[in-house]
Amino acid sequence: MAYYDSEPDYQHGDQLKIGILLANLGTPEAPTAKALRPYLKQFLMDRRVVEIPRLIWWWILNCIILMIRPRKSAEKYAQVWTKAGSPLMVHAQNQTMMLRGYLDQKIKSPFVVELGMSYGNPSMKSAIQNLKAQHCDKILVFPLYPQYAASSTAASLDAVWHTLLKMRNVPAIRTIRQYHDHPAYIKALAASVTDYWAINGKPEKLIMSFHGVPKVHLTKGDPYHCACHKTARLLAEALGLNEEQYQVAFQSRFGKQEWLKPYLAETLTSLGKAKTKRIDVICPGFSSDCLETLEEIALEGKGIFQSNGGGEYNYIPALNANEAWIHAMTDIALENLSGWVSTEWASGEADQAAKDTAARAKALGAKQ
C-alpha cells in the first residue's frame, strides 16, 4: 500500500489557482444517536480537546461516555435541527458561498473557496483534495474561530497538517491565527447587537459568553482567555457600554476540573436571584449558530435565568451569514492573501501563458 495519497490529474499549462479553506469544528450528519457516536468519538479522542492520558481516557470514552451521551446529544440536536440540516452546516455553507461572491468582486486572479471540518464531513482532507483537484498550489487556511485556542484553532490546523503529511506535492500554506481584535470583526459584532437592540430595545446587562476551556490550559500558556477579554472590551467600547452594563462569562463546562471563570450558569443564577429585569446574551466566539448556542445558551440559559427569578432573556444570534460579517471575512482574507492574488490579472494573457507552458513542456518530451 502506497504511503502517499494519489495526486490529481495534471496537465502542463493548467491554470493555477489560490485556495481559501474555511475551517470549522464540524457537525453530525443527523440528529440521531447512530450519527452522533462516530462524530463524538472523533471529536473527543482529539488530544487537543481532551488532554487526559490516552489509556485512561479511551476507557472512559468508550465504556461510559459513548454508551450514554450520543442518545442525550441526539435529543438536543433534534431541538435545533432545521429542514435544511444542521444549523452550523447551513450557516457555514452560506458563508462559503457569500465569501466566494464578495471576493470575486475584489480580485481578478482565479481562486477557489472550500469548507472543511475538523470532525465529520466535509472533512479537512476532502476540502484540501478538492482544492488541489482544482489546481490550487497555494492555500490560505481561515479558521472560523476569532479567538485562538489550542482546542479549536490548533485542532483545525492539526487536521490540515495530518492531510499534508500524506501528500507528495504539498501546496504553499498560509494560516490565519486569530482575529479577535480585528476592527472589521468588532464592527460586525457591534452591528449585530445594535441591529437587535434597534428592534427589541436594550437590556439591563449584556452577557458576552465564550466557550470555556479548562483553567490548566491558561496556566500552561494558551492565550485564549486574554483574547476573549480583549474582544469583550473592544465590543463594549464600540457599543458605548460601561463596566456595569456588560459581563464576560464562560459556558460548556465539562467534568470536575476547574474551567475558566466565571461560569455562565452561575452568572445567570446570580442575575436571576438579583431579579434582573432583562439580559441579552451574545456568543462572540461563534461565527455560526450551532447546538451550543441554540440549545445550551438560548434554551437552557433562559431556563436557568428565569427559574431563579430573572425577567426577560434574549439570545442575540451569531454572525452567521450577516452581511457585515461577510464583509469582515473578505477584509481578513484579503489581508492574508497579499501577494497571492491580483486585481490586474488578465484572462487572455493567462491563457496565452498557459499555452506557452504546455508547448514548452511538449517540446521537452512531456506526454501531457
N, C-alpha and C positions, 0 to 999 in steps of 0.2 A: 504493500500500500504506500502510495506517494505521501511524503510528509507535507509538501506544499499543495495548496488548493490550485486547481487549474486556472489559468489566466483566460480572460475573454478573448474572442477573436480580434485580431488586429490587422489592419492593412496600412502600409505606408501611405501617408497622405491623409489619414483620418484626422478630422478637426478635433484638437484637444480642447477640453472644457475645464472650467473651475467647478468644483462641487461644494455645496453648503450642506452640511449634515446637522439637522436639528436633532438633539439628543434629549430624550425624556426618560422617565422611570419605566413606564410600561403599565399594562393592564391585562387582566384575564380576558379570554375571548368570549366568555359568557358568565352570567351571574349564577353559576352552579358550583356545587362542591367538587364535581369532577374537573371543571376547568380551573378552579382555584388551587387545587392540590399541586399540580406541577408548577404553576406560577409562584405560589408561596414558597415552594421548595427551592426554586432557583433564586428567588429574592433573599430568603433567609439564610441560605448557605453561602452567600457572598461575605467574605471576610471583612469587607468594608462596612457592611451593615451590622453584623454581629461578630464581635471580637473574642467571644468565649472560645477556649481551646476546642479544636475540631472534634475530638473523640467524644468529649462530654456533650458538646452541642449537637452532634449528629444523633446521639441517643435521645436527647430532649426533643429535638425537632421531629424525628421520625416516629418516636414511640409515644409522644404526648401531643405536641402541637399540631402535627398534620393529621392526627386522629380526631381532633376537636375543632380546630379553627376554620378549616375550609367550609364546613356547613354554616358556622356562625357568620363568617365573612360573606358567604353567598347570600345570606338573608339580608345583610346590609347592602350589598351591591344591588340586589333586586329593588331596593327602595329608590335608588338613584339612576338605574339603567334607563336609557331612552330607546325610542323606536329605532334610532339610527345606530345604537350600540353604546359602548362605554363613553361616558361624558368626556373623560380625558382624551380618548382616541378621537372623538368627534372634533373637539376643540383643537387638538394638535394637528389634525389633517387640515382644518380650516386655516390655521396659522401657516402651515406649509404652503398651501395654495395661494394665500394672500401675500405672503412674503415673496413668493416667486413673481407675482404680478407687480408688486411695488419695486422690486429690484430691476425688473425688466424696463421700468421707466427711468431708471438711474444709470444703467450701464448697457453698453452695446456688445461687448465681447460675450461669447457663449458661456452659459453656466447652467447648473442643474441643482435643484433643491430636493433633498430626500429626508424622510423622517425615520429615525432609528430609536429603538428602545433598549434599555439596559437589560430588561427582563421581559419575556414574552415576545410577541410579534407586532410590527415588523422588527426583527432583530437588528442589532447594530451590524452584524455580519452581512445580512441580506441588503441593508441600506448601502454599505460600502461596496458590495459586489455590484449593486445596481449603478452606483456612481462610476465604477470602473468600466462597466459594460457600455456606458455612455461616453467613454474616453476621457474621464476626468483624471488628470495627472496631478492635480493639486486639490486638497480638500480642507475646508475650514470646518472645524467641529464647534458647534454652537450649542452648548448645554443649556437647557431651559430652566436653569437654577440661578437666580440672580445672586444669591449668597453662596460662596464656595463652602462646601463641606466635604470631608473625605467620604462620607456615606452616600453622597449624592453626585456631585460633580466628578469627584475622583473615580467613583464607581462606573460612571458612564465612560470616562476616559479609559479605564481598565478594559472595558468591553471593546473599545476601539483598538487598543494595543494588542489584545489577545487575537483579534482578527488579523492585524497586520503581521503578527508573528508567523502566520501560515501563508503569507503572500510572497511570491517570488519577486514581483515587480511592485514595490511599495511606493505609493504616491507621496508627494510632499504633503506635510500635515501642519496646519496651524490650529491652535486651540484658544478658545475664549475662556479665561479662568473664572471671572465673575464680573458683574456689572451692577453691584448693589448700590453704588453711588453715582451711576451714570445719569447725567441730567435728563436725558430723554426717558429713561425708565422711571425716574422720580416724577417727571411731568405726567407720564401716562398714569401712574398710580394716583396722583393728585386729581387728575381729570376724572378718573373713575369714581372717586369719592365725592367730588364737588357735583358731578352729574347726578349721583344718587341723592345727595342732600338737596339739590335743587328741586327734586320731585317729592322727597319724603321728609324734608326738614332735617335739622341737626339733632344729635343725641346729647346727653349729658357727658358721655365719655366715649371716645373711640378706642377700642381694643385692637392692637396690632399683634396678631398671634402668628408665631412662626413654628414650623415643625421642630420638635425637640430632639436632642441627642444626649447621650449620657454625659454627665459633667466631666468624666475622666477624659473624654475626647478634648475638651478645652484645656485641661491641665497638661495634656500630652502635646499640645501645640496646634490643635485645629482652630482656625481663625473665625469659624462660623458665628460664634456668639457676638464678637465685635462687629462683624458685618451686618448682622440683624439689627443691632442697636443703632448703627450709623444710618441704615435705611430708615428706621423709625424716626430718628431725629430729623433727617432731611425731609421726610414726608410731612412730619408735623410742622416744620418751618414753612414748607410750601403751602400748607393748609392754614397757616396762621394760628396754630394751636399752642397754648401754653402747657407747662408740665402737668397741670391739673386736669387737662382736657383729654389726655391720651395715656395709654399704658401699654407696655410690652409684656407679652406672656408667651409661653411655650406649650405646645399641645402634643398629644400622641405619646405619652409616656408608656413604656412597656417594661415589665419586670420590676424587680425590687430595688435595683441600684438607683442612686441619686442622678437625676437628669437636670438639665438647665432649668433654672427657676426665674420667675415664679411660674408655677404650673397653671395652665389655663383653667382647669376645673376648679382649683382652689380660688382663683381670681374671680370667676363667675359666681361661686358660692358666696364669697365675701361681699361682692357688689349686690347680689340678691338680698342678703341679710341686711344690707345697709339701705334697702328699699329704693335703690336707684331706679328712677322712672324710665330711663331708656338708655340702652347701649347699642352701638353698632360694632360689629366685628369684621375685620378685614384680614386676609392672609397674604401679605406681600410677597412671601417666598414661593407662591404657586403661580405659574404662568397660565395654568389651566385648572378649571374646577374638576374635582375628582371625588372619589369616595371620602377621602379625609375631610375635604371642605364641605361637601354637600350633605354628608351624613353625620360625621363627628362634630363639625362646627355648627352647621346650620340647624341640625335637628337635635343632637344630644346636648350641644351647648345651650340651646334655648331651653331645653328641659331642666338643666341644672340651674340656670339663672332664675327661671320663673318659679320652680318648685321651692326655691329659697326666698321667695318674696319679691323678686325683681319684677319690673314692669315690661315695657316693650323691648323686644330683642330683634335685631336685624343683622343678617349676614350680607355684606357687600360682595358681590361676585368677583371672582378672579378676573384678570385682564382678558383671558380667552382670546377672541378674535376682535377685540376692541380696536378701532382704527388708530387711536393714539398709540397703542402698544405695537401694532404692526409697523407704524412709522418709527417707533423706537428700535424695534428689531432691525429695521432697514438701516438706521443710522449706525447701530452697533456692528452689524455685519460689514457695512462699507468701510468703517474704520479699520477693521481687521482684515479686509480684503485688499488694502492698499498695495499697489504694485502688481497685483494679480489680475485685476480687471481694468477695463478701459472704457472711456466714453468716446474714444476716437476710432474704435475698431470698425473696419470696413469689410463687409462680407465678400465683395468682389476680389479685393486684394488677398484675403484669407484663402478663398477658393483657388486662386492662381498659385499661391504659395504651396498649398496642399498638392496641386497637380505637379508642381516642380519637384516637390519632395518625392512623390511617387515615381516620377520619371527618373530621378537620380538613383533611387533605390533599385529600380528595374535595370538600369544600366550597370549597376554593381552586381547584378545576378539575383536580386531578391525575387521570390516567387509571388509575393503579394505587394 
